[in-house]
Amino acid sequence: MGKNKEYSNGEVTVIWKPDICIHAAKCVGNLPEVFKPKEKPWIQLDHANTEKIINAVIACPSGALSYRKDSEQKEENHNISESMKVQVMDNGPLLVHGTITLTHANGSVEEKEKITAFCRCGKSGNQPFCDGSHKN
């Protein structure tokens, strides 16, 4: 697993988990002035207010984006309901909302929180997770 990346504006820190990002680009569509995949850094929090940033992060379908208010220590997660939920994305992954324990084919066990995007097309280079390869 790769390293998570954090971006802060002094009020909120956005955490990006590239290994679970499915590149649905909801963040880019919702807040293009902040989420700029062709620039470095690709998340530029100085271009919108904290409320807009939080709303865009909450809309992330894979859970690859999360946030914490800089005045608090723990990461906030507002995309999860108390119960487990499974959602089939049109021409995309199977999204499992909630905390799960995943046992891989090799026997290794992994805890996943928030939203886990499972590949349905078989093209992902990060099986069993979706990496957005279905778009190609």
N, C-alpha and C positions, 0 to 999 in steps of 0.2 A: 504494500500500500504506500502511496506517495504521501508527501507532507501536506497538511492543511495550510492554507494561506489566510492571513488576517489583514484586514484593512480597517482603519479607524479614522473618524473625523473629530475625535475628542468627546463625542456624545454617544456614539454607537460604534461597535466593531462588527464588521461583517466577516464571517468565517466561510471560506470556500473550500469544499472537499472535492478536489478534482477527480478523485477515483470513483466517485458516485455520480458525477455530473453526466447527464444524458444529452446535453447541448440542445435542449428544447428551446432555448433562447427566450423564455418568458420574461426573464429579467431584462434582457435587451429591449424587448418589445414594450415592456411596462415602464422602463426608465432608461431610455437610450443615452441620456446625458450623463449617467453614472456608469452603466455597464457597457463598455466599449471593447469588444473582443479583439479588435484589430490594433489596439493601443497598449502601451505598457506604462504604468500598471493598467490592467483592463478594468479594474474597479476604481472609480474616481469619486469618492464620497463627498468631495467639496462642491459638487455640482447640483446638489439637491438637499432639501431639508431632511432631518432625521425621520420624520413621520413617513415621507414618501419612500425613503430607503427601506424602512421596516416593512411597509406594505408590499414593496416589490420582492423583498426576501421571502415574505410569507407566501407569496404566490409561486415560489419555486416548486415544480412538480416532483423533483427527485429528492429534495431535502439536501442537495449539495450546498445550498446557501442557508446559513442560519445567522443569528445575530445575538449579541448581548449588549445591553446598555453599559456604557463604560463606568457608570456609577454602581453597577452590580457586578458580581463575580461570576455567576453561573450563566451559561448559554441559555437563551430563551428559545422555546420551540412552541410555536403557535399553529403548526400545521397538523397536529396529531389530535385525534379524538381519543377518549378513554378506551373505546373498543377498537378491535382490529378491523381494518377495512381494506378490501382489495378492489382496485380500479383497473379496467382494461382501457388503455389509451388507443385511440384510433390510429392505425399505422404506427404504433409505437410500443413501448414496453408495458409490462404488467406491473402496476404500482401496488406495493403492500405498505399500508399506513399502520404504524405501531411498532412496538419493540418485538423483535423476533430473535430466536436462536437458530442460526443456519448451520447445518452440518453439510460440509462439502463432500464430494465423491471420494476424496482422499482421506476422509475421516476427521479433518480439522474442523473445529467449531468456532463460530464467530457470532458475536452479538451485533445486531443492527438495530438502530433506533430511527425514529422519525419515519422517513419514507425510503423504501428500498425499491429500486427499479430493476426488474428481472427481464432479461432479453427474451423476446418471443420469436425472433426471426432466425436465430442461430448464427448471425454474422458478427456478433460482438467479439472483440479481442479481449474482453474482460469478463468472460463467462463465470458465473451465471448472470452477471449484471449487464445491463444495457449500457453501451458507450456511445450510442447515437449512430452506429454503423448502418442501421436500417435506412438512413437517409441517402446513402450513396448508391 
